[in-house]
Amino acid sequence: MTPILAIDDATLNYGSRRLWSHLDLTVRPGEFVAVLGANGSGKTSLLRVLLGRQRLTSGTVTIAGRPAHRGSKDIGYVPQQRRIDTLTPLRARDLVGLGLDGHRWGLNLPGGGRRRRIDAVLGKVGADAYADRPVWLLSGGEQQRVRIAQALVAEPALLLCDEPLLSLDPRSQQEVTALVDERRRAEGTAVLFVTHEINPVLPYADRVLWLADGRFRIGTVDEVLTSEVLSEMYRTQVDVIRTGDRVLVAGLPDPAHFS
């Protein structure tokens, strides 16, 4: 299948600091790629490149065959969760609607087409019961369902998730990850899922992209999450401990927490 995302020989520097170099990655329809690594390794910067908000130092990025650019209709984006002001009048359905026309001037979809599409995506993510509730009254897990609906309402080919599990309880983490997985299987949406929370993602990830100290490694979970691989990347002893169906990573030279 033709790749939805193609990153070719990409390097990104901030001044004299190199986040990663010579990165090659192709992501095909329906593929789920988890992007892992400690704080400051360039995970969110990678998403900024794909969103057209950050230019590469060198290399190329294409999405659905076109160079990455701002406002791409091929991308749905779930940003990091932020506190919503209690004075915000937006209802859940209003927030989802911004995913259709929040970046445009002019007319909405004709007739009831806009509302039908919003209702449909709210139903698919299990958020229809609180569609008319103010967003600030929703729990963290409910808010993330609505943000995912907002990212999906325009039917993108590529879904970018930037730490969507932050501040969620374990049950909500599992529900949100399963929801993203269900979408990619049903609709063939490719997924790039940035997270510090490894274990909720492991059952769904086809491949892992691990960024560390200017280097990267791409492969299956079993290929990348090993003591040998991570120790080589960080140039210090890193222990990957498997207990039951959970993975613990110990010894990273960064205070970031992996659970």
Salt bridges, closest charged atoms under 4 A:
ASP9 OD1 - HIS22 ND1 2.65
GLU31 OE2 - ARG207 NE 2.62
ASP74 OD2 - ARG66 NH2 2.55
ASP74 OD1 - LYS73 NZ 3.74
ASP94 OD1 - ARG91 NH2 3.01
ASP101 OD2 - ARG114 NE 2.64
ASP119 OD1 - ARG93 NH1 2.77
ASP119 OD2 - ARG115 NE 3.68
ASP132 OD1 - ARG91 NH1 3.05
ASP132 OD1 - ARG93 NE 2.81
GLU163 OE2 - HIS196 ND1 2.75
GLU175 OE1 - ARG145 NH2 3.71
GLU175 OE2 - ARG171 NE 3.15
ASP181 OD1 - ARG184 NE 2.83
ASP181 OD2 - ARG185 NE 2.96
GLU187 OE2 - LYS124 NZ 3.91
ASP206 OD2 - ARG184 NH1 2.65
ASP213 OD2 - ARG215 NH2 3.23
ASP213 OD2 - ARG235 NH1 3.92
ASP222 OD1 - ARG242 NH2 3.73
GLU232 OE1 - ARG217 NH2 3.54
